[in-house]
Each structure stands twice: as C-alpha cells, then as structure tokens.
Amino acid sequence: MQKYDEKKLKEAQLVSLEILLKLDEICRANGIKYLLDSGTLIGAVRHKGFIPWDDDIDIAMTRENFEHFKRLIKENKNLLPDNMELILPDEYRGGEAFYDFTPRIVYLNSKRRTADEESLYYEGKLNHLWVDIFIIDEISDNAFLDGLTRLKQKMIYGASMPRRYGISYSKYSFIDKLKVGVLSFGKYFFSMPRLFKMQEKLSRKYAGKGTKRVYYSNYQPDYLYVTLERNWCSEVTELMFEGHMLMAPKEYDKVLKEVYGDYMQLPPDDKRIPSHNSENLEIF
C-alpha cells in the first residue's frame, strides 16, 4: 500500500543528491575525506543509490576531516552556492536553543512544511531539506572508560533536551521518562553554550591517543552503542550512488553489520516509508 507521495519523495532525493555532489566536489578539491553513512551507505551497497523510500542523505567525517571542512566553509563563503548553508548545532537562537549535536548542510530554497511554532523557534533553519554530518571520534579501548564516555554523552544530551522546542515523552518507557526528567534539571546548572563546549571536549577526549576504536560522538543517544574499529573507516573506497562514484568506508560491510546487523534484508512493507515527512515539501 502506498504511504507517501512519490513525486515529493523524488524531489527530496534530487535536492539531497545536489547537496551531496557539491560536498563531494569541495572535499575532493581540498583533500578532505567523507563517508557515506547510515541509510545512504545501505542504499549505495544494496541499491547503488537511494533506498527507494528514503528521503535524505547522511554522511560521516572523522573529527580531523570535519574540522578542516568546517573551517574551509566558514572562511570561504563562496564555496557553497547561495542556496546552501552549513549550519552548526550551536547556531540556533544564538546558541541558546538545542535540536541535536549534528552539523548539517541545508538547502535554503526548500521548505519542508508550512511555518509553525517549532520552525519559528529554530529561526526557520530546520524547515529545509538537509544532509546530516556525523562526526567520528576516538574512544578508549578500555571497556569501563568507553562506557563512562558514552554515559557522559547521554547525560549531556539529556541535560540539553529542555532547550528543545518541546520534549515528546510518548516514545519513552517509564524508566526513560524518569531519566529524561532527572537530566532535564541540568538546565538549572549548565547554560546551553556550556553544554555545547562540554560535548565537544568530551568528544575530543581521546584524540591523538592512538586508540584502536572510534565511535560517532554526535549520534543520538539510542545509537551511541555503535563502535567501529579505526581501520574500518580510516581509509575510503568508492561506491556507486545514483550514477556517481562517492566516498565510503573501506570496510563498509563491517560498519553496516555493526550498526544494522543483516542490512541486506529488506524491512517489512509497513516499514518502507520515508523517515521525514515530505508531503508538504516545496522547492523554489
């Protein structure tokens, strides 16, 4: 049964691909490595393009590559075209609002939905199509220190949640509701700018320590379990995606199995829906 507008989905895919190809162009010209990630990586391996019902693109960069990319874009305003912008997590409401810890390249000539209170809260910056950039950082090879780092990341995320437009408790179990409720008291002790600094400092804690393992330091808490061997993503290969050869982790099979298990198995029909609602999408 059809559960989405195929025309709107295709429009979202074409715009997302346009952003990705521009990012690829900039990275290749400046010696920066990026990696297709999440559903985009699955799509490249399984479909040689978008998962048919997927409506966005995700990439990852190691910390070193991301910092190079960020500095390049911020110092050279003409690298991105006028219809694209790099938005950092601390750039909503002067750094006082929180959505997540994920940088993204937004497509300014798009609108996901009619402006509402939530989109106005984020100054319209999130009412666009975008490409997410996940950051890969080193983590301790010691199991206890590894777990402690992830716990601290979750606590920082939880303490940041009260600065979101709103918290929907409906998806949380009773125990998780208690955890979020307790952590939300962090707003009385830490400003949002302080929490951003704490999250980045924690993410960089093991930089240059030569650890064998890495993780996605700005994933949402429920995906912070993902651990990769450094050599799985320190080198890149190229995979076909919508007719273009794009960068991916050399050991993409190991990465995908760590995150998704049997990623070649298609989900049930009722799960084959876009992750973002594109029904009211406008491209102009």
matplotlib code that plots the C-alpha trace (Angstrom):
import matplotlib.pyplot as plt

x = [0.0, 1.4, 2.1, 3.9, 3.9, 6.3, 6.7, 7.6, 9.9, 11.8, 12.1, 13.6, 16.1, 17.2, 17.8, 19.7, 21.8, 22.6, 23.9, 25.9, 27.5, 28.5, 30.0, 31.9, 33.3, 34.5, 36.1, 37.9, 39.3, 40.7, 41.9, 39.0, 37.6, 33.9, 32.0, 28.5, 26.7, 23.6, 20.8, 22.7, 25.5, 23.0, 21.5, 24.8, 25.6, 22.2, 20.6, 23.5, 21.6, 18.8, 16.9, 13.7, 11.7, 14.5, 14.2, 17.5, 21.3, 23.7, 27.5, 30.2, 33.6, 36.4, 37.0, 40.1, 38.3, 35.2, 37.2, 39.0, 35.7, 34.1, 37.0, 37.1, 33.4, 33.3, 36.4, 35.3, 31.7, 31.6, 32.4, 28.8, 26.3, 23.8, 21.1, 23.1, 24.5, 26.4, 24.5, 26.3, 24.5, 25.1, 23.8, 20.1, 18.9, 22.4, 23.5, 20.7, 18.5, 19.1, 18.0, 20.8, 24.6, 24.6, 26.0, 24.1, 24.2, 20.7, 19.1, 17.7, 15.4, 13.2, 10.6, 9.5, 6.2, 4.2, 5.9, 4.7, 5.8, 8.6, 10.1, 10.0, 11.7, 14.6, 14.5, 13.4, 16.8, 15.4, 12.5, 14.6, 16.0, 19.5, 22.4, 23.5, 27.2, 28.0, 31.4, 33.7, 36.0, 38.4, 37.2, 39.1, 40.0, 39.2, 35.6, 35.0, 36.3, 34.4, 31.2, 31.8, 32.3, 29.1, 27.2, 28.5, 27.5, 24.0, 23.8, 24.9, 22.3, 19.6, 20.6, 20.3, 16.8, 15.0, 16.3, 14.5, 11.2, 9.5, 10.0, 7.7, 7.6, 5.3, 8.1, 9.9, 9.4, 8.6, 12.2, 13.4, 10.9, 12.4, 15.9, 15.0, 13.1, 16.0, 18.6, 16.4, 17.3, 20.7, 19.2, 19.5, 23.2, 24.5, 23.9, 23.4, 26.7, 28.4, 26.8, 28.0, 31.5, 31.3, 30.0, 32.9, 35.5, 34.3, 34.2, 37.8, 39.0, 40.9, 42.1, 45.7, 45.8, 46.2, 43.2, 42.1, 38.4, 36.2, 32.5, 30.0, 30.2, 27.2, 24.8, 21.5, 21.7, 20.0, 22.7, 25.7, 26.3, 27.9, 31.6, 33.9, 37.5, 39.6, 40.8, 37.3, 36.8, 40.3, 40.6, 38.0, 36.8, 34.3, 30.8, 28.2, 25.4, 22.8, 25.4, 28.2, 31.2, 31.2, 33.4, 32.5, 34.4, 36.7, 35.3, 31.7, 30.4, 31.8, 30.4, 26.9, 26.8, 27.9, 25.1, 22.3, 23.1, 21.8, 21.5, 20.8, 17.4, 14.6, 12.3, 8.6, 6.4, 4.9, 8.4, 9.2, 8.3, 10.4, 12.0, 11.0, 7.5, 7.8, 4.1, 4.2, 7.7, 8.2, 11.2, 11.7]
y = [0.0, 3.4, 5.5, 8.5, 10.9, 9.5, 12.9, 14.7, 11.9, 12.2, 15.9, 15.4, 12.9, 15.1, 18.0, 15.9, 14.5, 18.0, 18.9, 15.7, 16.2, 19.8, 18.5, 15.8, 18.4, 20.6, 17.7, 16.3, 19.7, 20.1, 16.7, 16.0, 12.5, 11.9, 8.7, 7.7, 6.7, 5.1, 4.5, 6.3, 3.7, 0.9, 2.4, 2.6, -1.1, -2.6, -0.4, 1.6, 4.7, 5.8, 3.2, 3.6, 5.0, 7.0, 10.8, 12.1, 11.6, 11.1, 11.3, 10.9, 12.5, 11.9, 14.8, 15.9, 16.0, 17.7, 20.5, 21.0, 21.1, 23.5, 25.9, 25.9, 26.6, 29.3, 31.1, 30.8, 31.9, 31.3, 27.6, 26.7, 28.1, 30.7, 28.1, 26.1, 26.8, 24.9, 25.1, 24.1, 22.8, 25.9, 28.3, 28.3, 31.3, 32.5, 29.1, 29.1, 26.5, 22.8, 20.4, 17.9, 17.9, 17.3, 19.8, 19.8, 21.4, 22.9, 23.6, 27.1, 27.0, 24.4, 24.3, 21.0, 22.3, 25.4, 27.6, 26.7, 27.5, 24.8, 26.0, 29.6, 28.6, 27.4, 30.6, 28.7, 27.0, 23.5, 23.9, 22.9, 19.7, 18.9, 16.5, 15.4, 15.2, 12.7, 13.0, 10.1, 10.4, 8.2, 6.4, 4.4, 0.8, 0.2, -1.1, 0.8, 4.2, 3.5, 3.0, 6.1, 8.3, 7.2, 7.6, 11.2, 11.9, 10.7, 12.8, 15.9, 15.2, 14.7, 18.0, 19.7, 18.5, 21.2, 23.7, 21.9, 23.4, 20.6, 17.1, 14.3, 11.7, 9.4, 7.3, 6.8, 3.9, 4.8, 4.4, 6.5, 9.2, 9.3, 9.5, 12.4, 14.1, 14.0, 15.0, 18.0, 19.6, 20.2, 23.4, 24.9, 24.2, 24.5, 27.0, 25.7, 27.2, 25.4, 22.1, 22.5, 23.0, 20.1, 17.8, 18.8, 18.5, 15.0, 14.0, 15.0, 13.4, 10.6, 12.5, 11.6, 8.8, 6.1, 4.1, 1.3, 2.1, 5.0, 6.0, 8.5, 11.1, 13.1, 10.3, 10.4, 8.6, 5.4, 4.9, 5.7, 2.0, 1.9, 1.2, 0.8, -0.3, 2.6, 0.9, 0.3, 3.9, 5.4, 4.5, 5.2, 3.3, 4.5, 3.2, 3.9, 6.1, 7.4, 7.2, 8.9, 7.3, 8.6, 8.0, 5.3, 3.5, 0.9, -1.8, -0.7, -4.2, -4.4, -0.9, -1.7, -5.1, -3.3, -0.8, -2.8, -6.5, -8.1, -4.9, -6.7, -7.9, -5.6, -4.3, -5.3, -3.4, -1.3, 0.0, 1.1, 4.8, 8.0, 9.0, 12.6, 13.8, 15.3, 15.6, 19.4, 19.8, 22.9, 23.5, 27.0]
z = [0.0, -1.0, 2.1, 0.6, -2.3, -4.9, -6.6, -3.4, -2.4, -5.8, -5.3, -1.9, -3.2, -6.1, -3.8, -1.3, -4.1, -5.3, -1.8, -1.6, -5.0, -4.1, -0.8, -2.8, -5.1, -2.3, -0.4, -3.4, -4.3, -0.8, 0.2, 2.7, 3.2, 3.9, 4.2, 3.1, 6.3, 7.7, 5.2, 2.5, 2.8, 2.8, -0.4, -2.1, -1.3, -1.7, -4.4, -5.9, -5.0, -2.6, -0.7, -2.8, 0.1, 1.7, 1.5, 3.0, 2.9, 5.8, 5.7, 8.3, 8.7, 11.2, 13.5, 11.6, 8.3, 9.7, 11.3, 8.0, 6.2, 8.7, 8.7, 4.9, 4.5, 7.2, 5.8, 2.2, 1.9, -1.9, -1.7, -1.1, -3.6, -2.4, -1.9, 0.6, 4.1, 6.7, 10.0, 13.2, 16.3, 18.3, 15.7, 16.7, 18.7, 19.4, 20.8, 23.4, 21.7, 21.2, 18.4, 18.4, 18.1, 14.3, 11.8, 8.5, 5.1, 4.4, 1.1, 1.5, -1.5, 0.1, 2.8, 4.5, 5.8, 6.5, 9.1, 12.6, 16.2, 16.1, 12.9, 14.1, 17.3, 15.3, 13.2, 10.1, 9.8, 10.2, 7.8, 4.9, 3.3, 4.5, 4.6, 8.1, 9.0, 11.8, 13.4, 14.2, 17.2, 19.1, 22.2, 24.9, 24.2, 27.9, 28.3, 31.5, 30.2, 26.9, 28.8, 31.0, 28.0, 26.4, 29.6, 29.9, 26.3, 27.1, 30.2, 28.3, 25.6, 28.3, 30.0, 26.7, 25.9, 27.9, 25.3, 22.6, 21.3, 23.2, 24.5, 23.4, 26.2, 24.2, 22.8, 26.1, 28.5, 32.2, 33.2, 30.3, 31.2, 34.7, 33.3, 30.9, 33.7, 36.1, 33.5, 32.5, 35.8, 34.2, 32.7, 36.2, 36.4, 32.8, 30.1, 26.6, 25.3, 28.2, 27.3, 23.7, 24.9, 27.3, 24.5, 22.1, 24.8, 25.8, 22.1, 21.7, 24.9, 23.3, 20.2, 19.3, 21.9, 19.2, 20.3, 18.1, 18.3, 17.3, 17.7, 16.3, 19.1, 17.8, 17.2, 19.1, 22.4, 21.2, 18.5, 20.8, 21.2, 17.7, 18.0, 15.0, 14.6, 13.5, 10.4, 9.2, 8.3, 8.2, 4.6, 1.9, -1.1, -3.7, -4.3, -7.0, -5.8, -8.3, -11.2, -9.2, -7.6, -4.0, -0.9, 1.6, 4.4, 3.0, 5.4, 4.7, 5.2, 8.8, 9.5, 8.4, 10.2, 13.4, 13.1, 11.4, 11.5, 8.3, 6.4, 3.1, 4.4, 3.3, 6.1, 6.2, 3.8, 6.5, 7.5, 3.9, 4.5, 4.3, 7.6, 7.1, 6.1, 2.6, 1.9, 2.2, 0.6, -1.5, -3.8, -5.2]

ax = plt.figure().add_subplot(projection="3d")
ax.plot(x, y, z, "-o")
ax.set_aspect("equal")
plt.show()
